[in-house]
Amino acid sequence: MTKYRKKPAVIEATRHEGHEPLLIHTLEGDMTAQPGDWIITGVKGEKYPCKPDIFDATYEPAETE
């Protein structure tokens, strides 16, 4: 088996600060973001929710220009 590393990509993300679940239409179908989840905008403009622990393990702040 060959190992691969995810290519670096800068994404945009916002935290779902509401009090109710939020329905998000993703490329894989409808998903629900719970309060506190991150909503990520991918490299092709797609949106999807991400749990805070996964977000923290995967992403770090990017340098701004």
DSSP file (Angstrom, degrees, kcal/mol; ACC not computed):
  #  RESIDUE AA STRUCTURE BP1 BP2  ACC     N-H-->O    O-->H-N    N-H-->O    O-->H-N    TCO  KAPPA ALPHA  PHI   PSI    X-CA   Y-CA   Z-CA
    1    1 A M              0   0    0      0, 0.0     2,-0.3     0, 0.0     0, 0.0   0.000 360.0 360.0 360.0 136.9    0.0    0.0    0.0
    2    2 A T        -     0   0    0      1,-0.0     2,-0.3     0, 0.0     0, 0.0  -0.763 360.0-133.8 -96.2 141.4    1.3    3.5   -0.9
    3    3 A K        -     0   0    0     -2,-0.3     2,-0.3     2,-0.0    -1,-0.0  -0.717  20.8-167.3 -95.2 147.1    0.9    6.4    1.5
    4    4 A Y        -     0   0    0     -2,-0.3     2,-0.4     0, 0.0     0, 0.0  -0.949  11.8-144.0-131.6 151.9   -0.3    9.8    0.4
    5    5 A R        -     0   0    0     -2,-0.3     2,-0.2     3,-0.0    -2,-0.0  -0.938  30.2-109.0-114.6 138.8   -0.4   13.3    2.0
    6    6 A K        -     0   0    0     -2,-0.4     3,-0.1     1,-0.1     0, 0.0  -0.450  38.5-113.5 -64.8 132.8   -3.2   15.7    1.5
    7    7 A K        -     0   0    0     -2,-0.2     2,-0.2     1,-0.1    -1,-0.1  -0.401  35.6-102.7 -65.8 142.1   -2.2   18.7   -0.7
    8    8 A P        +     0   0    0      0, 0.0     2,-0.3     0, 0.0    -1,-0.1  -0.491  50.8 168.2 -67.0 133.1   -2.1   22.0    1.1
    9    9 A A        -     0   0    0     -2,-0.2     2,-0.5    -3,-0.1    -3,-0.0  -0.992  33.3-129.4-145.3 138.7   -5.1   24.1    0.2
   10   10 A V        -     0   0    0     -2,-0.3     2,-0.3    33,-0.0     0, 0.0  -0.789  34.0-178.8 -89.2 126.8   -6.5   27.2    1.8
   11   11 A I        -     0   0    0     -2,-0.5     2,-0.4    32,-0.0    31,-0.2  -0.770  24.7-124.2-119.1 165.5  -10.2   26.9    2.6
   12   12 A E  E     +A   41   0A   0     29,-1.3    29,-3.2    -2,-0.3     2,-0.3  -0.898  32.9 174.6-107.0 143.1  -12.7   29.3    4.1
   13   13 A A  E     -A   40   0A   0     -2,-0.4     2,-0.3    27,-0.2    27,-0.2  -0.998  14.8-168.7-148.8 146.4  -14.7   28.2    7.1
   14   14 A T  E     -A   39   0A   0     25,-1.8    25,-3.2    -2,-0.3     2,-0.4  -0.962  27.4-117.1-131.1 151.8  -17.2   29.7    9.5
   15   15 A R  E     -A   38   0A   0     -2,-0.3     2,-1.0    23,-0.2    23,-0.2  -0.735  26.1-121.6 -89.4 135.0  -18.5   28.4   12.8
   16   16 A H        +     0   0    0     21,-3.2    20,-3.1    -2,-0.4    21,-0.2  -0.668  36.5 174.3 -76.5 104.7  -22.2   27.6   13.0
   17   17 A E        +     0   0    0     -2,-1.0    -1,-0.2    18,-0.2    -2,-0.0   0.374  39.0 108.6 -96.3   1.9  -23.2   29.9   15.9
   18   18 A G  S    S-     0   0    0      2,-0.1    18,-0.1     1,-0.1     4,-0.1  -0.030  71.3-127.4 -71.4-179.1  -26.9   29.2   15.8
   19   19 A H  S    S+     0   0    0      2,-0.1    -1,-0.1    16,-0.1    -3,-0.0   0.485  86.8  60.2-107.3  -8.1  -29.0   27.3   18.3
   20   20 A E  S    S-     0   0    0     14,-0.1    -2,-0.1     1,-0.1    13,-0.1  -0.855  94.9 -91.1-119.3 153.9  -30.6   24.9   15.8
   21   21 A P        -     0   0    0      0, 0.0     2,-0.5     0, 0.0    13,-0.2  -0.279  40.1-141.4 -58.4 151.0  -29.2   22.3   13.4
   22   22 A L  E     -C   33   0B   0     11,-2.8    11,-3.2    -4,-0.1     2,-0.4  -0.978   5.5-135.2-122.8 125.4  -28.5   23.7    9.9
   23   23 A L  E     -C   32   0B   0     -2,-0.5     2,-0.4     9,-0.2     9,-0.2  -0.661  23.0-169.5 -80.7 128.8  -29.2   21.7    6.7
   24   24 A I  E     -C   31   0B   0      7,-3.5     7,-2.9    -2,-0.4     2,-0.8  -0.978  19.0-138.1-122.7 131.4  -26.3   22.0    4.2
   25   25 A H  E     +C   30   0B   0     -2,-0.4    22,-0.4     5,-0.2     5,-0.2  -0.800  34.5 177.8 -88.5 111.5  -26.5   20.7    0.6
   26   26 A T  E >   -C   29   0B   0      3,-1.8     3,-1.2    -2,-0.8    22,-0.1  -0.550  46.7-101.9-108.6 173.9  -23.2   19.0   -0.1
   27   27 A L  T 3  S+     0   0    0     20,-0.3     3,-0.1     1,-0.2    21,-0.1   0.772 125.3  49.5 -65.0 -25.2  -21.8   17.2   -3.1
   28   28 A E  T 3  S-     0   0    0      1,-0.4    -1,-0.2     0, 0.0     2,-0.2   0.417 127.0 -88.1 -92.8   0.8  -22.6   13.9   -1.3
   29   29 A G  E <  S-C   26   0B   0     -3,-1.2    -3,-1.8     2,-0.0    -1,-0.4  -0.696  72.1 -22.4 119.6-175.7  -26.2   14.9   -0.4
   30   30 A D  E     +C   25   0B   0     -2,-0.2     2,-0.3    -5,-0.2    -5,-0.2  -0.491  60.6 179.1 -74.0 135.8  -27.8   16.8    2.4
   31   31 A M  E     -C   24   0B   0     -7,-2.9    -7,-3.5    -2,-0.2     2,-0.5  -0.930  22.6-126.6-132.4 157.3  -25.9   17.0    5.7
   32   32 A T  E     -C   23   0B   0     -2,-0.3     2,-0.5    -9,-0.2    -9,-0.2  -0.913  11.3-154.1-111.0 128.8  -26.7   18.6    9.0
   33   33 A A  E     -C   22   0B   0    -11,-3.2   -11,-2.8    -2,-0.5     3,-0.1  -0.882  15.2-149.3 -96.6 127.1  -24.4   21.0   10.9
   34   34 A Q    >   -     0   0    0     -2,-0.5     3,-2.5   -13,-0.2   -18,-0.2  -0.575  39.2 -76.5 -88.2 157.1  -24.9   21.1   14.6
   35   35 A P  T 3  S+     0   0    0      0, 0.0   -18,-0.2     0, 0.0    -1,-0.1  -0.313 123.7  26.8 -52.6 133.2  -24.3   24.3   16.6
   36   36 A G  T 3  S+     0   0    0    -20,-3.1   -19,-0.1     1,-0.4     2,-0.0   0.146  92.8 123.8  95.4 -17.7  -20.5   24.6   17.1
   37   37 A D    <   -     0   0    0     -3,-2.5   -21,-3.2   -21,-0.2    -1,-0.4  -0.361  63.2-118.5 -69.4 154.8  -19.7   22.7   13.9
   38   38 A W  E     -AB  15  50A   0     12,-3.0    12,-2.5   -23,-0.2     2,-0.6  -0.750  15.3-146.8 -90.5 143.7  -17.5   24.4   11.2
   39   39 A I  E     -AB  14  49A   0    -25,-3.2   -25,-1.8    -2,-0.3     2,-0.3  -0.954  20.8-159.7-112.0 112.8  -19.0   25.0    7.8
   40   40 A I  E     -AB  13  48A   0      8,-2.9     8,-1.9    -2,-0.6     2,-0.6  -0.722  14.0-150.7 -97.8 138.8  -16.2   24.6    5.2
   41   41 A T  E     -AB  12  47A   0    -29,-3.2   -29,-1.3    -2,-0.3     6,-0.2  -0.953  27.8-144.9-104.2 115.8  -16.2   26.0    1.7
   42   42 A G    >   -     0   0    0      4,-3.7     3,-1.9    -2,-0.6   -30,-0.1  -0.005  30.2 -86.8 -75.7-178.9  -14.0   23.7   -0.4
   43   43 A V  T 3  S+     0   0    0      1,-0.3    -1,-0.1     2,-0.1   -33,-0.0   0.686 128.6  45.4 -65.8 -19.9  -11.7   24.5   -3.3
   44   44 A K  T 3  S-     0   0    0      2,-0.1    -1,-0.3     0, 0.0     3,-0.1   0.196 125.3 -96.8-107.3  15.0  -14.5   24.3   -5.8
   45   45 A G  S <  S+     0   0    0     -3,-1.9    -2,-0.1     1,-0.3     2,-0.1   0.438  78.1 143.0  87.6  -0.7  -17.0   26.3   -3.8
   46   46 A E        -     0   0    0     -5,-0.1    -4,-3.7     1,-0.0     2,-0.4  -0.404  39.1-143.8 -72.7 151.3  -18.7   23.2   -2.3
   47   47 A K  E     +B   41   0A   0    -22,-0.4   -20,-0.3    -6,-0.2    -6,-0.2  -0.901  25.4 159.7-117.8 145.4  -19.9   23.5    1.4
   48   48 A Y  E     -B   40   0A   0     -8,-1.9    -8,-2.9    -2,-0.4     2,-0.1  -0.971  35.7-110.1-159.8 151.1  -19.9   20.8    4.0
   49   49 A P  E     -B   39   0A   0      0, 0.0     2,-0.3     0, 0.0   -10,-0.2  -0.468  27.3-167.5 -82.6 156.2  -20.0   20.6    7.8
   50   50 A C  E     -B   38   0A   0    -12,-2.5   -12,-3.0    -2,-0.1    -2,-0.0  -0.983  23.8-118.3-145.4 130.6  -17.0   19.5   10.0
   51   51 A K     >  -     0   0    0     -2,-0.3     4,-2.6   -14,-0.2     3,-0.4  -0.384  30.4-116.8 -66.2 145.5  -17.0   18.6   13.7
   52   52 A P  H  > S+     0   0    0      0, 0.0     4,-2.6     0, 0.0     5,-0.2   0.846 112.2  51.7 -55.8 -39.5  -14.8   20.9   15.8
   53   53 A D  H  > S+     0   0    0      2,-0.2     4,-1.5     1,-0.2     5,-0.1   0.891 112.9  44.9 -68.1 -37.5  -12.3   18.1   16.8
   54   54 A I  H  > S+     0   0    0     -3,-0.4     4,-1.4     2,-0.2     5,-0.2   0.901 113.0  51.7 -69.3 -41.4  -11.7   17.0   13.2
   55   55 A F  H  X S+     0   0    0     -4,-2.6     4,-3.0     1,-0.2     3,-0.5   0.934 110.2  48.4 -59.6 -47.2  -11.4   20.6   12.1
   56   56 A D  H  < S+     0   0    0     -4,-2.6    -1,-0.2     1,-0.2    -2,-0.2   0.841 113.1  48.0 -63.7 -34.1   -8.8   21.3   14.8
   57   57 A A  H  < S+     0   0    0     -4,-1.5    -1,-0.2    -5,-0.2    -2,-0.2   0.712 121.9  34.7 -77.4 -20.6   -6.8   18.2   13.9
   58   58 A T  H  < S+     0   0    0     -4,-1.4     2,-0.3    -3,-0.5    -2,-0.2   0.778 113.6  46.8-105.4 -33.9   -6.9   19.0   10.1
   59   59 A Y     <  -     0   0    0     -4,-3.0    -1,-0.1    -5,-0.2     3,-0.0  -0.801  48.9-177.7-120.1 154.0   -6.7   22.8    9.7
   60   60 A E        -     0   0    0     -2,-0.3    -3,-0.0    -3,-0.1    -4,-0.0  -0.955  47.3 -78.1-138.6 158.0   -4.7   25.7   11.1
   61   61 A P        -     0   0    0      0, 0.0     2,-0.3     0, 0.0     3,-0.0  -0.282  47.3-135.3 -58.0 139.2   -5.0   29.4   10.4
   62   62 A A        -     0   0    0    -51,-0.1     2,-0.2     1,-0.1    -3,-0.0  -0.650  24.8-100.5 -91.9 151.9   -3.5   30.5    7.0
   63   63 A E        -     0   0    0     -2,-0.3     2,-0.3     1,-0.1    -1,-0.1  -0.523  38.6-134.3 -68.5 136.7   -1.3   33.5    6.6
   64   64 A T              0   0    0     -2,-0.2    -1,-0.1     1,-0.1     0, 0.0  -0.698 360.0 360.0 -93.9 148.4   -3.3   36.4    5.2
   65   65 A E              0   0    0     -2,-0.3    -1,-0.1     0, 0.0    -2,-0.0   0.461 360.0 360.0 -86.8 360.0   -1.9   38.5    2.5
